[in-house]
Amino acid sequence: MTIYTIGYEATTMAEFLAALTSAGVERVIDVRALPLSRRPGFSKSSLAASLKEAGIDYVHLRTLGTPKEGRDAAKKGDVATLERVYAEQLELPETQAEAAIMMGLAAEKPSALLCYERDPCHCHRTLLLRAVGEGAEVVDLYA
């Protein structure tokens, strides 16, 4: 199984959709705790509508997102704090349940995990897949 990841930092909706469609992604799994964005088109409702128009399913799994302390650390480039905070998040039963749902969804059809950061090394989506994506090939997309 292949799981894609993508961040929308410094991209347009057209570039974002082009990256997804060229990779054959059929579902976006939003792993942001707060699916809101100052970037036009990337908040939950408008994003879901744009994806639907492009023939791509949208699912939001909130508990797979990073708590505020981790988001703040990521903004500062403090990877150690992000890793610590997210490791604690991954131990929660509700997070483990959503991680299982995520893996099931990704097994059904080509899926991409979505978060803000362009560089997956600075994003919790890499930590998430490292923790629960055993056996999956991870492909990072760049819009």
C-alpha positions as CSV (number, residue, x, y, z in Angstrom):
1,M,0.0,0.0,0.0
2,T,1.2,3.5,-0.8
3,I,0.2,6.5,1.3
4,Y,0.8,10.0,0.0
5,T,1.4,13.1,2.1
6,I,1.0,16.7,1.0
7,G,1.2,20.1,2.6
8,Y,-0.4,23.2,1.2
9,E,2.1,25.8,2.5
10,A,3.1,28.3,-0.2
11,T,0.9,26.8,-2.9
12,T,-2.3,27.6,-4.8
13,M,-5.4,25.4,-4.9
14,A,-4.8,24.8,-8.6
15,E,-1.2,23.6,-7.9
16,F,-2.4,21.5,-5.0
17,L,-5.1,19.8,-7.0
18,A,-2.7,19.2,-9.9
19,A,-0.2,17.4,-7.6
20,L,-3.0,15.2,-6.2
21,T,-4.5,14.3,-9.5
22,S,-1.2,13.6,-11.3
23,A,-0.3,11.2,-8.5
24,G,-3.7,9.4,-8.8
25,V,-4.9,10.4,-5.3
26,E,-8.6,9.6,-4.8
27,R,-9.0,10.7,-1.2
28,V,-7.5,13.4,1.0
29,I,-7.3,12.6,4.7
30,D,-7.1,15.9,6.6
31,V,-4.9,15.3,9.7
32,R,-5.1,18.8,11.1
33,A,-6.6,19.3,14.5
34,L,-8.1,22.6,13.4
35,P,-9.0,22.4,9.7
36,L,-8.9,26.1,9.3
37,S,-6.5,28.2,7.2
38,R,-5.7,31.8,6.3
39,R,-4.8,30.5,2.9
40,P,-7.9,30.9,0.6
41,G,-9.5,27.6,-0.2
42,F,-7.8,25.4,2.4
43,S,-10.4,25.6,5.3
44,K,-12.5,22.5,5.7
45,S,-15.7,23.4,3.8
46,S,-14.1,25.1,0.8
47,L,-11.3,22.5,0.6
48,A,-13.9,19.7,0.6
49,A,-15.9,21.4,-2.1
50,S,-12.8,21.9,-4.3
51,L,-11.7,18.3,-3.9
52,K,-15.2,17.1,-4.7
53,E,-15.2,19.1,-7.9
54,A,-11.9,17.4,-8.8
55,G,-13.4,13.9,-8.0
56,I,-11.4,13.5,-4.8
57,D,-13.0,12.4,-1.5
58,Y,-12.3,14.3,1.7
59,V,-12.2,13.0,5.2
60,H,-11.2,14.9,8.4
61,L,-9.7,12.9,11.3
62,R,-9.3,15.6,14.0
63,T,-7.6,13.6,16.7
64,L,-4.7,12.8,14.4
65,G,-3.9,16.5,14.4
66,T,-1.3,18.1,16.6
67,P,-2.3,19.7,19.9
68,K,-1.6,23.5,20.2
69,E,1.7,23.0,22.0
70,G,3.0,20.9,19.1
71,R,1.7,23.3,16.4
72,D,3.4,26.2,18.2
73,A,6.7,24.2,18.3
74,A,6.4,23.3,14.6
75,K,6.0,27.0,13.8
76,K,9.2,27.7,15.7
77,G,11.1,24.8,14.1
78,D,11.3,23.1,17.5
79,V,11.1,19.5,16.2
80,A,12.0,17.9,19.5
81,T,9.0,19.5,21.2
82,L,6.7,18.6,18.3
83,E,7.9,15.0,18.5
84,R,7.3,14.8,22.3
85,V,3.9,16.3,22.1
86,Y,2.8,14.2,19.2
87,A,4.1,11.0,20.8
88,E,1.8,11.8,23.8
89,Q,-1.1,12.4,21.3
90,L,-0.5,9.0,19.7
91,E,-0.9,7.2,23.0
92,L,-4.5,8.4,23.4
93,P,-7.2,5.7,22.6
94,E,-9.2,8.0,20.4
95,T,-6.0,8.8,18.4
96,Q,-5.2,5.1,18.0
97,A,-8.8,4.5,16.8
98,E,-8.6,7.2,14.2
99,A,-5.2,6.0,13.1
100,A,-6.7,2.6,12.4
101,I,-9.5,4.3,10.5
102,M,-6.9,6.3,8.5
103,M,-5.0,3.1,7.6
104,G,-8.3,1.4,6.5
105,L,-9.2,4.3,4.3
106,A,-5.8,4.4,2.7
107,A,-6.1,0.7,2.0
108,E,-9.4,1.3,0.1
109,K,-8.1,3.8,-2.4
110,P,-5.0,6.0,-3.1
111,S,-5.0,8.5,-0.3
112,A,-3.0,11.5,0.8
113,L,-2.5,12.8,4.3
114,L,-3.0,16.6,4.4
115,C,-1.4,19.2,6.7
116,Y,0.0,22.7,6.3
117,E,3.8,22.2,6.2
118,R,5.3,21.8,2.8
119,D,8.4,20.0,4.2
120,P,7.2,16.6,5.7
121,C,10.2,16.6,8.0
122,H,8.7,19.6,9.9
123,C,5.2,18.0,10.1
124,H,3.5,15.6,12.3
125,R,2.2,13.6,9.3
126,T,5.7,12.0,9.1
127,L,5.6,11.2,12.8
128,L,2.1,9.7,12.4
129,L,3.1,7.4,9.5
130,R,6.3,6.4,11.3
131,A,4.2,5.3,14.2
132,V,1.3,3.5,12.5
133,G,2.2,3.2,8.8
134,E,4.2,0.0,9.0
135,G,4.5,-1.7,5.7
136,A,3.2,1.3,3.7
137,E,5.3,3.0,1.1
138,V,5.2,6.7,1.9
139,V,5.3,9.2,-1.0
140,D,5.6,12.9,-0.2
141,L,3.9,15.1,-2.8
142,Y,4.9,18.7,-3.5
143,A,2.5,21.2,-5.1
